[in-house]
Amino acid sequence: MEKVCLRTLMLTLGLMAIAPERYSGKTASAGEDHIVKQVTVYREPGRFAGWPANHGMWCWGNEILVGFSRGYHKDLGEGRHNIDREKPEEFLLSRSTDGGETWTTEFPNAIGHLMPRGDSLHGTELPGVPIPPLRQCTAAVDLIHPDFAMTFRMDDNNDGQSRFSYSYDRGKTWKGPFQLAMMGTLRLAARTDYIVDGRSDAMVFLTAAKSNRREGRVFCARTTDGCQTFQFVSWVNEEIDGYEIMPSTVRLSPTHLLTTTRVREPDSGPSWIDAYESLDNGKTWKYLNRPVKDTGAGNPPSMVLLSDGQVCLTYGYRAPPYQILAKVSKDKGKTWGNEIVLRSDGGGRDMGYPRSVQTANGNVVTTYYFWDKKAGPERYIAATVWDPRKVP
């Protein structure tokens, strides 16, 4: 049986159908030996495709699934997401069965699964399509099922309700949506970041509204009854004036957790990524370091625990030269190596939001949304297949 890659965060899927088509410090360039292949996952003229980090990514051996949003392209200027706000936004999935080299796009909304909803959408809900009500999860979810996947999504990025769905067939069909409990007074903006610890036991890492009911503050929660209930465990950091959101977490031992967060303070200029660790299985956290001092206009982290014990961090740089980058830690996040360039030909700041997994052959597959002036203005989903063993 293939080993399931449940490193940090995973995604969304559905029915299969073929789709149309600043920084400082030393770097390893995109033309060096660590790049195996640059791949277009999904692209369609006139359409916008974006934000794998808002959906998630799963891996079973060399089979990979990634979720993303699809809308309609509209030029709204350099400082905005170029998606038409007046047209529908859908949730799509793409699957690779060969380690990320080729992809097929799937349309879960066509069978009523993973339906887009709420104020967090950049487009509209699907016209004339009923939104299924949120239900309580009343039967234990088997979190160690060999074909298991789970996704967490939000209705509002500031002050709203969140939900989750799960699959036992690698995302071809889904059960849900289930209401994610508020855990007291917390208003949630959930994205997919979870670690399975047993058949009914998992840690989830989420963003809550701050005291002013704006995003956000990161915390961890736990289920011990297969997602029927979730219990608040701890805040990762104190509330800040700006926002700290979109955690990405790996387990280093039965008690040692490492998480990274997307951070920005008011008038702080660039955004950055911070790292925290817990040595008591999430009960308490301490600040570790700042692996990435500058992500430009802001991009979330995606971490993977590699098979050799190193930690891989991938992220986008939303400023010239508009790159997809990575760093590797050999000492459990205490220090980080030089920036590794995965992609460096971006056309502007509307890009990034990566998710990464390591496949059975040892390569890392990093997916993200992108655009480049040579190919045209549409935002598309791309993947870089790369070998961390060949990084200088």
Backbone torsions as a table, in degrees:
resi	resn	phi	psi	omega
1	MET	NA	138.0	-179.1
2	GLU	-67.8	146.6	176.7
3	LYS	-76.7	133.2	-179.0
4	VAL	-86.9	126.0	177.8
5	CYS	-85.6	99.1	179.3
6	LEU	-116.5	52.3	-171.1
7	ARG	-64.2	-51.9	-170.7
8	THR	-145.1	-56.9	-171.2
9	LEU	-147.6	146.6	-170.9
10	MET	-136.2	-162.3	-159.8
11	LEU	-142.6	-134.9	-168.9
12	THR	-145.8	147.2	177.6
13	LEU	-160.2	-176.6	179.3
14	GLY	-177.3	-142.3	-172.0
15	LEU	-69.3	135.6	-175.7
16	MET	-83.0	133.0	171.7
17	ALA	-157.1	143.6	-176.8
18	ILE	-78.0	131.3	-177.6
19	ALA	-95.3	158.8	166.0
20	PRO	-69.5	152.6	178.6
21	GLU	-57.7	NA	NA
22	ARG	NA	-32.9	-173.2
23	TYR	-63.4	157.5	178.5
24	SER	-130.5	166.1	178.9
25	GLY	91.3	171.6	-178.2
26	LYS	-74.9	152.0	179.7
27	THR	-136.1	159.4	167.8
28	ALA	-103.7	126.0	-170.0
29	SER	-76.8	159.9	-177.0
30	ALA	-68.2	-14.6	-179.3
31	GLY	-91.3	3.7	-175.9
32	GLU	-86.0	178.4	-167.4
33	ASP	-67.1	-16.0	-177.1
34	HIS	-73.2	-17.7	178.1
35	ILE	-81.7	118.9	178.0
36	VAL	-87.5	-46.6	-177.1
37	LYS	-164.7	142.2	169.2
38	GLN	-101.6	128.1	-169.9
39	VAL	-130.2	140.6	167.6
40	THR	-89.8	119.4	-179.1
41	VAL	-84.2	-48.8	179.2
42	TYR	-151.9	128.4	173.8
43	ARG	-150.8	140.4	179.1
44	GLU	-146.8	130.3	179.5
45	PRO	-56.8	135.4	177.3
46	GLY	81.3	-0.7	-177.6
47	ARG	-114.7	155.8	175.4
48	PHE	-107.6	131.9	173.5
49	ALA	-129.2	131.3	-173.9
50	GLY	-159.5	168.8	163.5
51	TRP	64.4	54.9	172.7
52	PRO	-54.1	-31.6	-179.0
53	ALA	-64.0	-24.0	178.3
54	ASN	-79.2	-11.1	-175.6
55	HIS	-115.4	-58.4	177.1
56	GLY	125.3	-178.8	-175.0
57	MET	-153.8	140.0	177.9
58	TRP	-128.2	160.3	179.6
59	CYS	-147.3	133.9	171.4
60	TRP	-127.2	102.9	-177.7
61	GLY	64.4	-112.3	176.1
62	ASN	-107.8	10.9	175.5
63	GLU	-98.3	130.2	-173.9
64	ILE	-129.7	145.1	172.1
65	LEU	-130.9	139.1	177.2
66	VAL	-137.0	142.2	179.2
67	GLY	-106.4	153.6	178.9
68	PHE	-161.6	169.6	176.9
69	SER	-99.2	144.7	173.0
70	ARG	-125.8	128.4	174.3
71	GLY	-134.2	-151.4	179.5
72	TYR	-114.8	133.9	-179.6
73	HIS	-68.4	136.0	172.2
74	LYS	-149.1	130.3	-178.9
75	ASP	-74.3	105.5	178.6
76	LEU	-110.0	10.2	177.2
77	GLY	100.6	166.0	-173.8
78	GLU	-62.1	-35.6	-172.7
79	GLY	-85.7	3.8	-175.8
80	ARG	-129.2	160.4	171.7
81	HIS	-69.2	127.9	-174.1
82	ASN	-87.0	60.6	176.8
83	ILE	-121.3	136.8	-178.3
84	ASP	-68.8	117.2	-178.1
85	ARG	-71.1	-16.1	-175.2
86	GLU	-99.9	3.9	-179.6
87	LYS	-121.2	161.0	-171.8
88	PRO	-65.6	147.7	171.4
89	GLU	-112.3	132.6	179.1
90	GLU	-114.8	160.8	172.3
91	PHE	-107.3	120.1	-179.4
92	LEU	-116.8	167.8	177.3
93	LEU	-136.8	149.0	171.6
94	SER	-128.4	143.8	-175.1
95	ARG	-124.0	136.4	171.3
96	SER	-120.4	137.0	176.5
97	THR	-112.6	8.7	-178.3
98	ASP	-130.0	37.1	175.4
99	GLY	74.7	23.6	173.9
100	GLY	97.4	4.3	-176.5
101	GLU	-84.8	-31.3	174.6
102	THR	-134.6	154.6	-172.7
103	TRP	-140.0	148.3	172.1
104	THR	-124.9	133.9	-176.9
105	THR	-92.4	142.1	-177.1
106	GLU	-123.2	154.1	-171.1
107	PHE	-126.1	80.0	-176.9
108	PRO	-63.4	-28.6	-179.9
109	ASN	-63.2	-24.6	-179.2
110	ALA	-66.4	-21.1	177.0
111	ILE	-113.8	19.7	174.7
112	GLY	77.7	19.3	-179.0
113	HIS	-107.1	148.8	176.7
114	LEU	53.3	48.5	-174.0
115	MET	-71.2	134.2	175.9
116	PRO	-68.1	143.0	-176.7
117	ARG	-163.0	155.9	167.8
118	GLY	92.3	176.2	-176.9
119	ASP	-75.3	-10.3	179.0
120	SER	-76.0	-12.5	178.2
121	LEU	-67.3	146.3	173.6
122	HIS	-92.6	-19.7	169.9
123	GLY	-105.9	-151.3	179.0
124	THR	-106.5	166.1	168.7
125	GLU	-65.8	162.9	-178.1
126	LEU	-70.9	122.6	-175.3
127	PRO	-66.6	135.1	176.4
128	GLY	74.7	4.3	-178.8
129	VAL	-105.2	120.7	-178.5
130	PRO	-65.9	142.0	177.0
131	ILE	-93.2	121.4	-178.3
132	PRO	-66.3	140.8	179.1
133	PRO	-68.4	151.4	175.0
134	LEU	-73.1	137.9	-179.0
135	ARG	-116.3	162.5	170.3
136	GLN	-82.6	139.5	174.7
137	CYS	-82.7	111.2	-173.0
138	THR	-111.9	0.7	176.2
139	ALA	-127.6	139.7	-176.8
140	ALA	-62.7	132.9	175.0
141	VAL	-83.8	133.5	177.3
142	ASP	-82.7	97.1	-172.1
143	LEU	-74.6	-14.0	179.8
144	ILE	-108.3	15.8	172.9
145	HIS	-56.2	135.8	-173.7
146	PRO	-62.1	-22.0	-179.6
147	ASP	-112.8	27.1	-175.2
148	PHE	-75.7	145.0	169.8
149	ALA	-150.8	150.1	179.1
150	MET	-143.7	144.1	177.9
151	THR	-131.8	141.7	175.5
152	PHE	-115.0	136.3	-179.9
153	ARG	-140.3	164.8	-175.9
154	MET	-122.6	155.5	172.3
155	ASP	-91.0	-24.5	-175.5
156	ASP	-151.0	136.7	-177.5
157	ASN	-82.0	-4.7	178.6
158	ASN	-110.1	-60.0	-164.9
159	ASP	-147.2	76.8	-174.4
160	GLY	-152.4	-164.5	-179.0
161	GLN	-95.8	148.4	174.5
162	SER	-123.9	168.3	-172.2
163	ARG	-149.1	166.4	173.6
164	PHE	-144.2	156.5	174.0
165	SER	-137.0	158.0	179.2
166	TYR	-141.0	162.6	-176.7
167	SER	-137.9	144.8	173.2
168	TYR	-109.8	7.5	-178.0
169	ASP	-131.5	41.0	178.4
170	ARG	58.6	33.4	171.4
171	GLY	86.0	9.9	176.9
172	LYS	-72.5	-33.7	173.0
173	THR	-136.2	158.8	-174.1
174	TRP	-133.5	146.9	170.2
175	LYS	-105.3	135.6	-176.2
176	GLY	132.2	-169.2	4.5
177	PRO	-80.4	144.1	177.3
178	PHE	-108.5	142.7	179.0
179	GLN	-70.3	131.0	173.7
180	LEU	-89.2	118.2	-174.7
181	ALA	-57.2	145.0	-178.7
182	MET	-69.2	-18.0	-179.3
183	MET	56.7	60.5	-177.1
184	GLY	91.8	-127.5	-177.7
185	THR	-99.4	5.7	-174.9
186	LEU	-69.0	130.1	169.8
187	ARG	-97.5	131.1	-163.6
188	LEU	-112.5	145.3	170.6
189	ALA	-128.2	83.4	-170.5
190	ALA	-85.8	137.1	162.5
191	ARG	-127.0	172.9	-168.4
192	THR	-84.4	107.9	173.2
193	ASP	-150.7	101.6	-177.4
194	TYR	-143.4	156.7	176.9
195	ILE	-130.2	121.1	178.9
196	VAL	-83.5	127.8	-179.8
197	ASP	-113.8	-8.1	-179.6
198	GLY	179.2	-179.9	-175.4
199	ARG	-56.8	-36.6	-178.4
200	SER	-121.5	8.6	-167.7
201	ASP	-121.5	125.8	177.1
202	ALA	-152.3	150.3	170.1
203	MET	-99.9	138.1	175.3
204	VAL	-125.5	145.8	-175.2
205	PHE	-123.9	122.6	-165.5
206	LEU	-135.7	168.5	174.2
207	THR	-114.3	133.4	177.0
208	ALA	-112.8	159.3	172.3
209	ALA	-68.0	147.9	175.5
210	LYS	-79.2	-176.3	-178.4
211	SER	-64.3	-23.0	176.7
212	ASN	-89.5	7.5	177.5
213	ARG	66.1	28.9	172.9
214	ARG	-117.6	157.7	177.0
215	GLU	-66.5	152.7	-14.4
216	GLY	-162.0	166.7	-179.2
217	ARG	-140.4	131.3	-172.6
218	VAL	-88.5	139.2	175.7
219	PHE	-143.9	167.0	174.2
220	CYS	-117.4	149.3	179.5
221	ALA	-135.7	171.6	-176.3
222	ARG	-144.5	143.7	167.5
223	THR	-115.5	138.6	175.4
224	THR	-121.8	5.9	-178.8
225	ASP	-128.2	33.6	176.2
226	GLY	66.7	41.2	173.3
227	CYS	75.2	11.2	173.4
228	GLN	-72.5	-33.0	174.2
229	THR	-140.7	156.7	174.7
230	PHE	-129.8	140.0	179.6
231	GLN	-116.5	133.6	173.5
232	PHE	-62.1	135.3	177.9
233	VAL	-108.8	-53.2	-176.2
234	SER	-169.8	155.8	166.3
235	TRP	-79.9	143.5	176.9
236	VAL	-80.9	-33.9	-177.9
237	ASN	-148.4	167.3	173.1
238	GLU	-68.1	158.7	174.8
239	GLU	-66.1	137.0	179.3
240	ILE	-115.0	169.1	-178.9
241	ASP	-68.5	-35.9	179.1
242	GLY	-88.0	-130.8	176.4
243	TYR	-134.0	151.4	171.5
244	GLU	-134.9	114.6	-166.4
245	ILE	-142.3	175.2	166.5
246	MET	56.9	59.1	179.2
247	PRO	-66.5	153.9	170.4
248	SER	-136.6	127.2	-164.1
249	THR	-132.5	144.0	172.3
250	VAL	-129.6	151.6	174.0
251	ARG	-97.9	126.7	-179.1
252	LEU	-101.2	-20.9	176.8
253	SER	-162.6	176.4	177.8
254	PRO	-57.7	-19.8	179.7
255	THR	-123.3	-6.7	-171.9
256	HIS	-106.7	116.9	177.6
257	LEU	-118.0	144.0	175.4
258	LEU	-125.4	126.2	177.5
259	THR	-128.5	151.1	174.6
260	THR	-124.5	151.0	-174.7
261	THR	-135.8	153.7	172.7
262	ARG	-89.5	127.4	-171.6
263	VAL	-132.3	141.8	169.4
264	ARG	-152.3	137.9	174.7
265	GLU	-107.3	154.9	177.6
266	PRO	-57.9	134.2	177.4
267	ASP	58.3	27.7	-176.8
268	SER	-89.4	-2.7	-175.4
269	GLY	78.3	-121.9	-178.2
270	PRO	-69.2	155.4	169.3
271	SER	-87.8	171.5	-177.6
272	TRP	-151.5	179.0	177.2
273	ILE	-123.1	127.3	176.3
274	ASP	-108.6	155.9	179.1
275	ALA	-123.2	142.1	178.5
276	TYR	-135.0	153.5	174.1
277	GLU	-131.4	152.5	172.8
278	SER	-123.5	131.9	179.1
279	LEU	-104.8	4.7	-178.8
280	ASP	-129.8	37.6	176.5
281	ASN	59.3	41.6	171.6
282	GLY	91.9	-1.4	-179.8
283	LYS	-68.5	-39.6	177.6
284	THR	-137.5	157.0	-177.8
285	TRP	-133.7	151.0	172.4
286	LYS	-133.6	145.6	177.6
287	TYR	-65.8	135.1	-177.9
288	LEU	-105.6	-56.9	-178.6
289	ASN	-174.1	-175.9	177.9
290	ARG	-117.1	90.4	-177.1
291	PRO	-60.1	-34.1	-178.4
292	VAL	-129.6	114.4	-176.6
293	LYS	-82.0	-16.0	-174.4
294	ASP	-152.2	117.4	172.0
295	THR	-113.9	21.1	-177.6
296	GLY	69.6	-128.2	-179.1
297	ALA	-75.1	-0.1	174.3
298	GLY	112.3	129.7	177.7
299	ASN	-152.5	145.4	-177.6
300	PRO	-80.9	159.1	174.1
301	PRO	-85.4	156.3	167.5
302	SER	-136.4	121.0	-178.0
303	MET	-111.8	147.8	175.5
304	VAL	-135.4	132.8	170.6
305	LEU	-85.0	113.0	-175.8
306	LEU	-75.4	161.9	-176.2
307	SER	-65.0	-20.9	178.6
308	ASP	-92.4	5.8	177.8
309	GLY	93.6	-9.0	176.1
310	GLN	-75.9	157.8	178.4
311	VAL	-109.1	127.1	179.6
312	CYS	-106.0	131.1	178.9
313	LEU	-120.0	125.5	176.4
314	THR	-120.6	151.5	-175.2
315	TYR	-166.4	163.7	175.7
316	GLY	-102.9	152.1	176.4
317	TYR	-113.1	105.0	-174.0
318	ARG	-90.7	59.4	174.3
319	ALA	-162.2	160.6	178.9
320	PRO	-53.5	134.6	8.3
321	PRO	-94.2	25.3	172.0
322	TYR	56.1	81.3	-170.4
323	GLN	-120.6	159.6	163.8
324	ILE	-106.6	125.9	-169.5
325	LEU	-129.6	165.6	176.8
326	ALA	-145.3	156.8	168.7
327	LYS	-137.9	155.6	179.0
328	VAL	-127.5	136.2	174.4
329	SER	-110.0	131.6	178.5
330	LYS	-98.5	-2.5	-174.7
331	ASP	-131.3	42.7	173.6
332	LYS	62.2	35.6	174.2
333	GLY	90.0	0.5	-179.8
334	LYS	-70.3	-37.3	175.1
335	THR	-137.2	159.9	-176.7
336	TRP	-130.8	143.7	-179.3
337	GLY	-76.8	-171.9	180.0
338	ASN	-67.1	158.1	174.4
339	GLU	-63.7	136.8	177.2
340	ILE	-111.1	120.4	-178.5
341	VAL	-83.6	121.6	176.2
342	LEU	-99.2	-32.1	-178.4
343	ARG	-156.9	136.3	-173.3
344	SER	-140.1	20.8	-175.6
345	ASP	-116.0	30.5	-177.9
346	GLY	-65.4	149.9	-178.4
347	GLY	-90.3	-14.0	-178.5
348	GLY	177.6	-172.9	-170.3
349	ARG	-79.3	-11.5	-180.0
350	ASP	-81.4	76.4	-174.7
351	MET	-165.2	169.1	173.7
352	GLY	107.7	-129.7	-177.9
353	TYR	50.6	59.1	-172.0
354	PRO	-80.6	161.6	164.6
355	ARG	-136.8	141.5	-176.5
356	SER	-133.0	148.2	171.6
357	VAL	-140.0	159.1	170.8
358	GLN	-105.2	129.6	-178.1
359	THR	-89.9	175.4	-175.8
360	ALA	-63.7	-26.2	-179.4
361	ASN	-84.4	2.8	176.4
362	GLY	94.3	-11.9	177.6
363	ASN	-73.7	155.0	169.5
364	VAL	-102.2	135.0	175.3
365	VAL	-112.4	117.6	-179.5
366	THR	-110.8	118.6	177.2
367	THR	-105.6	153.1	-175.9
368	TYR	-168.1	168.1	172.1
369	TYR	-100.7	153.3	-166.0
370	PHE	-157.5	162.8	164.7
371	TRP	-154.8	151.1	178.3
372	ASP	-141.5	147.0	-172.9
373	LYS	-66.2	-27.0	179.2
374	LYS	-68.6	-41.0	-177.1
375	ALA	-82.7	-24.3	180.0
376	GLY	124.7	178.3	-169.8
377	PRO	-80.5	-18.4	-175.5
378	GLU	-64.1	139.0	172.8
379	ARG	-81.8	136.0	-176.6
380	TYR	-136.0	166.4	177.5
381	ILE	-95.0	128.7	-179.1
382	ALA	-126.9	164.3	175.2
383	ALA	-138.2	141.1	169.1
384	THR	-110.6	120.2	173.6
385	VAL	-95.0	122.6	-175.0
386	TRP	-143.4	158.7	-174.7
387	ASP	-111.7	106.0	-178.5
388	PRO	-65.4	-17.2	178.7
389	ARG	-73.6	-13.8	-178.7
390	LYS	-106.5	9.5	177.9
391	VAL	-72.5	131.3	-179.1
392	PRO	-58.3	NA	NA
